[in-house]
Amino acid sequence: MKFKLATKITLLAFTVAAFSVFLSGFFLTYKAAVELKKELGKRALAIGRTVAENPTVKKYLGKPEGLKEIEPVAERIRRATNVDYIVVLDMNRIRYSSPLPERVGSKFAGGDEGPAFADNEYISEAKGIRGIAVRAFVPVKNEYFTEQIGVVVVGILLPTWWELLKSVREGIYLATLLGLFIGAIGAGFLAVKIKKEILGLEPEEIASLMEQRDALLNTINEGIVAIDRLGNITLVNPAAQVILNVRQEEVLGKNIGEIIPESRLPEVMVTGQPVYNREVFVSGKQLISSRLPLKVKGKVIGAVAVFRERSEVQKLAEELTGVKKFVEALRVQNHENLNRLHSIAGLIQLGRIDEALDLIFRLTDTQQALTTFLTKKIKDPALAGLILGKAARASELKVELVVNRRSFVEGYPAKLDSTKVIEITGNILENALEAAASGIRKKVYLKIQASKREFFLLVIDTGPGIRVEKNKIFEPGYSTKGENRGLGLYIVKRHLEDVCGKIRIRSTSKGTVFLIKVGGERND
């Protein structure tokens, strides 16, 4: 049976409280037993001294008539003091009194009485017929205190553990019940408080969200840096580490002013206003940066920056449209940055998981299975994160995204790196999702297989199909989706040309098939 986190915390805290109560009771009982033993020893020693000083004992001990005179005196004192036995011995260890009358006149053989006959008084513990007893040995002097004439032995039986517990059971029961009651209340309160602090999520749900968060952060080619309300760095993704030439363990927890004084993130927290696509110089590098405040319940709790080297933006612009269309390339970069920035902001604001992440991912059992499958089969975390992101996008568009279970990624052919695969797959999938969203069946099928020998990508959508000449869709700027679109498939074509890849398209009114191959001899 699987218990919820609150139940586990309650049971654990209650168990610890119960164990503590019982352990405390055990030690208190043990301490009480030790103290009782000391007190009984002192009492036996005091009684023994009283008997040793008794005039009758002094007068008749060691004399024949003492066998009759001493026994009544010892028995009277035993009953008055409520001890278990008083034995009076002469120097020959002959009993002059005993709790067992038949033993009077016989020789004593306790085993530990030797020092007492050397004029020493002490307390010992011995096991007899009636149980374990504390015994006090006291020497007896003659009437003139010039010679030892015998020994008095006073014994008091020790209570058993059960007898000792019975004597204090009411107090123990009350303390135990009170301790368990307080422990149960504390355990329940602790469980509710912890559950509230983690927004009602179960551990596996938190783990899943963190896996998706890491996968998505690794997918992003832009550098990402986040800070808390004190200006301390809380997040540096892999791309940021490369761009800034730092290591995560070296900067996490450090103040942003020490590591990146040019970031201007503290200003964003002060103003509470986002700043998009501004040029900044960091460590001699010219970057294009967007900065966004992170808010929880209207209160700024931190800030996040997304940036990319300006040289990369320039290179992308030249590859896509040439120098004359550099502005257009920056517009595309701005569009992509905005989408990614808002998604990442939601991930980082874990304090708003129940709102932000729920809107982005719409977590379902299918998504959980997809996450597990991608983690095992897709060895490129960035690509796995992309597919997860597209699954969330499909959910928003109310499109079913089906990932073929025979998909796998173990590596890529020469010249085809993770960045190119992500851009190819991302653009094809995005077009397929938008096409399927306008169809009737609203379904997209994805199959991807990659190794160092070949790369294979198959995407099928159930959209209305391509209504224009197929070669035209690869032209830069061509789009049927409005302004500021039309560069995705152009990027795909350029990347495939760079790696000698092939793309085949088949489209009808019932849907479109995109098939991409790089390397290998596959005849799918």
N, C-alpha and C positions, 0 to 999 in steps of 0.2 A: 504493500500500500504506500502510495506516494503522499507525503505530507507537504502542506504549504509552508512557506518560510515562517510565517507568524506562529504556526503550530510548533515547528521545530524549535524556534527561539523560546517559546513558552515552556515546552517540555524540557529543554536543556537547562534553562534558568531555574525551573522548579526542581529538577534533579540535583543541580548544584546546591540549591538552598537546602533541600532535604538532606543531602549528604553532609553538608556543613553542620546542620542541626544535630544529626546523629553522631557525627564525629566529635562535636563539641560536648554532647552528652556523655560519650564514652570517656573522653579525657577528664571531664568534671567528675565522673564517677570514679575513675582511677585515682584522681587526686584526692577525692574524699576518702577512698580506701587507704591510701598512704597516710593521710592525716589521722584517720581513725586508728591505724596501727600504732602510730607514735603516741597518741593519747592513751591507748590501752596499755602500752608499755610503761608510760609514766605512772599510770594508775596502779598497775601491778607492782611497780617498784616501791611506790609509797605504801601500799598495803603490806608488802614484804618487810619494809623497815618497821612498820607498826608491830608486826608479829615478832620480829627479831628483838624488839625492845620490851616485849611483854614479860613481866616478872616471872610468871609461871613457867614460861618457856625457858628463861635463863636459869631458873632454879632446878628444873627437873630434866633438862636435856642432857642426855648421856648417862642418866641414872635409870635403873630398872623400873622404878615406879613412874618414870616419865611416860611410859607407854600408855598408862591410864590417865595421867594428869594433863598431858599436852593435847591429846586428841579432841576433848570437848572444847577447849579454848580455841583451837584452830578452826573447828567446825562452826563455832559461834561467830567468829570473825568472818569466815567465808560466807555465811548466810547474810550477815549484816552488810557486807560489802558487795554481795551478789557476784562474786567471782566464781570460776568453774572449779578450781581446786587450790588447796594450800597444803603443801607437803613440807614437814619439818624433818630434817635429817641431822644425825649426829656425825662426828668426824669419821665414823666407819660406814657412812652412807646408809644407816639403818633408818627406816621410816618410823617416825613417832606420830604422824598423822597422814591421812590419805583419804581421797573421796571414795575409795573402795576399802571398807573396813578390813577385809580379809588380807589386805596388803600391809597393814600396820605390823611392824616388826620385821618386815622383809627388807632386802637390800635394794636400794634405788640404782637404776641403770639407765639414765637418760642420755648419756653420751656427750653432753655439753656442759656438765656440772663441774668439771675439773677446776677451772679458774676460781670458782666460788670457794673452794676449800683452801685456796691460797689467799684468802682475805680480800677477794674482789667482788664487787657487785656489778651486775650487768643485765642486759635484756637480750633474749634470743627468741628464735622462732623455730618451732619443731612440730612435726606431724605425729599425732598419737592415735589411739583407738577412736577417740571422739572427734577427731579432726585436727586442723592446724590451729595452734595456739601460740599466743605471745606469752613468754615466760620470763619472770624476773627472779634473779638469784641474788639473795642478800645474806651475807655472813652473819652469824650469831656469836656475840662475845659473852664471856661470863659476867657475873654481876660486878666484877671489878674492872671490866674492859681491858684485862691484861692478856687474855688468851681466847682464841677462837674455839668454840665448842660445837659448832654445827652450821647448817645452812637452811634458810627458808626458801622454798620455791613456790611462787604464786603464778598460776596459769589462768589465762582468759582466752576462751576460744574465739577465733576470728570469724565473722560472718562470711558466708559465701557471697559470690557476686549477685546471685539471684536474691538472697536475703537483703543485701545492701540496696539493690534496686527497689525491692518492695518497700523498704523503709522511706525511700524518697520518691516513690513512683508518682505521687500526685503532682509534685513540683516538676518532675521530668515530663509527665504527660502534658501539663499545662504549657511548659516552655516549648515542647515539641510542636504541639498544635498551634500555638501562637506563631512560632517560627515558620511553620509550613504555610499558615494562612498569609502571613506577611510576604513570604517568598512567592506564593502563588499570585498575589496582587501585584508584586513588583515584576514578576515574570510577564504577566499579561500586559502591564503598562509598558515594559521595555519592548515587547514584541510589537505593540501598536505604534510606538514611537519610531522604532527602526523601520517598520513597514511604511510609515508616513514619510520618513526622510528619503526613502528610495522610491517614492511616488507609487507605491503599491505594486511594484514589479517583483517578479520572482527571479532568483539567481540566474536561471537559464535564459530568461528574457533579457536580463542585463548583459549577460555574456553574448547573446546573439546581437544585441544592439551595438556592443563594442566591436564585434567582428565586422559588422556592416560598416561601422564608422571607420575602422582602420582600412578596410578594403576601399572605401570611397576616397579616403584621404590619400591613399597610395595611388589611386587612379589619376588624381589631378596632377597635371603637368606644372601648374603654377605653384609657386611657393606660398605656404600658409603659415602665419605666425599669429598666435592668440595670447592675450594677456588677461590677468584678473584685475580686480578693482584697485589693487595696490601697485599695478604696473609690472608684476612678476610674470615671466613667460610660462605659460601652461601648455603650449602646443607648438611644435615645429615639425612640419611634415617632411618626408624625404626630399622633395623638390627644393624646399627652402634650405635644407641643410647643404645641398649641392650649390645653390646659387650664392648663399652667404658664406660658404666654406666653413661651416661649424658642425659640431657633433651634438646630437640631442642631449646626451648626458652632461655636456659641458655648459649648456645654456638653460636647461629647464630649472625653474625656480629663481633664476637670476633676474634682476631688474632690466627692463627693456632699454632703459637709458644707458646701461653699462654695455650692453651687447650691440644694440642698433640705435644709437642716439638720434639718427636721422629719420626714424620710423614715423614720428609724429602721432603715434597711437594714443598717447595720453591726451593730446588735444581733442581727439575724437570723443574720448570719454567725458571731457569737460563740456564740449558743445552738444554732445548727443546726436550730432548730425553726420550722416555718411559722406564720404568723399570718394569720387570715382575717377579712375584712370589719370592719376597725377604722376608726373615724372619726379623721381627721387634718386639721389646718388648715395649708394651704400657701399662702403669699402672699395671705392673707385669704380663701381659698376652703376650704369644708368638703368634704372628699373621703371616699369609702368606699374603703379600700385593703386589698389582700391582699398579703402579702410571703412569699416562698418562697426558701430557700437553694438554691443550685446546687451539686451535688456530683458529683465524678468519682472513682470508685473509693473512695467513702466519705469523700473529703476535700472540704471546702467550698472552692470556687474563686470564689464570688461570690454575688450575690443578685439577685432580680428583684421588682419591685413592679408590681401591676396596680391601677389606680384609676379612679374615675369621680366626677364631681361629684355631691354629695348631692342637689342640686336636680334633676338629671336623673333620679335614682332616684325622687325624690318625684313628679316629673311623670309618669314611667312608671307609678308605682303608682296615681296618680289617674286616668290614662287607662284603665288596665286594670280596676280594681276599685273605684275611689273611695277616699276617705280611710280608711274603716273597714277596708279590706283592705290597708293599707300594708305590714303585716308579711308578708303573702302575696307581695306584689310583691318585697320584699327577699329572700324565700326563693328566688324564681325567679332573681333577680340573682345570688344566691350560687351557685346550681346552674350557671348559665352561666359565671360567673367561674372556678369550679373546673375545668370542662372546658377552657376556653381557657387557663387558667394552666398546666396540666400539658402541654398541647400546646406552648405557647410555651417553657416551660422546656426541653423537649427540643430545640427549634430552637436556642436560645441556647447550649446545652451542646454545641458543635461537637466537643468532645473525645470525646463519646459518640455520634457520628453513626451508627456501625455498629450501635448498639443502639437508641437512642431514635428516630432518624429512620426506621430500618428498620421499627420497630413501628408508627409513625404512618402512613407513606406506602406501604410495600411497593412500592418503586419497580419499575416495569415499562416496557417499551417503549411500551405504550399510554399510560401516564402521561406519558412524555416527549412523545409526540405531542400529548396533551391540553394539556400546558403550553404547547407552541409554538402550538397553535391558539388557546387562550384569550388568549395574549399578543398575537396578531395581531388577533383578531376582537372580543375583549371589551375595550373601551377604558376600562372602569372597573376599576382594579386591585383594588379591594376586592371587587367581585363575582367577578372572576377568581379571587381567593384563596379566596373562599367555595366556588366550584365545585370548586377543587382539594381543599379540605378535605373536601367531601362525597364526592369521588372516593376519598379515603383512608378515609373512614367506610364507604363502600360496600365497599371491599376488606376491611375488618375484618368486615363483616356477610356477606361472601361473596356480595355482590349486584353484578351487572353494571350499571354506570351508563353509558348511551349518550347522548352529547351530539350533537344534530343538527348536521351540518356547515354548515347554512345559518343557524346562530345568529350573531347579531352584536349589539353594543351600541355605538351611536355617541353616545347622549345620552338624556335622559329628558324626557317631557312636563312642562309646568308643574306645580308642587307635588309632583311625584314625584321625590324625591332618592335618592341612593345608599343612604342609611341605610334608607329604607323598602323599596327594592328588595331589599336584602340580607335584611331581616327577612322579607319576603314569600317570597322565593325559598328562603331557608334553612329556614323552617318547613314549607313545602310539600314541599321535598325530603326533609327529615328524616322527615316522616310517611310519605312514599312509600318511603323506604329501609327503615324499620322494618316497613312493611306487606309489602314484597317479600321481606324476610328470613324471614317466616313463610309465604311461598308456596312453590310448587313450582319455578317457572321462575326466580325470584329475579332480576328484571330491572326497571330503571327507565329511562324514556326522558325526555330533557329537550330542550326547544326554547325558546329565548329570543331575541326580536328587539326591539330598542328604538332609538328615535330621538327627536328633539325633538317629533315629531308623534304617536307612539303607542308603547305598551308592550304586548308580547304574551308570555305565558308559558304553556307547555304541559308538564305533567308527567303521565306515565302509569306506573303500577306494575302488577305482576302479582301483587299480594297477594290476600287472600281477599275483599276488597271491604268496603264500609261496611254494617254490619248494623243500623244505627239510622236514624232519620229524619235526613236530611242537614242540616237547619237546626240540629239539636241539637249538632252537632260544633263550631259556632262559639260556643257558650256558654262563658263563662269558667269554668275549673275542670273542664270535662267531659273525661274521658279514660278509655280502656280499658287504660291501661298502668301503672296503679298510682297511688300517692300522689304529691303534689307535681308533677303534670303537668296538661296541659289548658289552657294559655294561648296556645300557638302559633297556632292557627287563629283565636282571638279577636283576636290582634294583626293577623293578615292582614286580617280583616274590617274592623277599625277603620281601618287604613291605606287600604283600598280605598274606604271611605266618605268619607274625607278628600279623595280625588282623583277622586271620581265614577267609580270603576272597577267592573268587573263580574267576577263569578266564576261559572263553570258547573261542575257536578260530574256525572259519569256513573259509576255503579259497578255492577258485577256480581260474581258469585262468582269471576270470572277476573281481576278487577283494577279499578282506579279511574283515572278521568281528571279532572285539574284543569285548567281553562282560564281564564286571567285576561287581561283586556283593559283598557287605559286609553287613551282617546282613539282617533283614527283611525276608519276605516270598514271595518275588516277583517271578513270574513264566514267565517273559518275554522270 
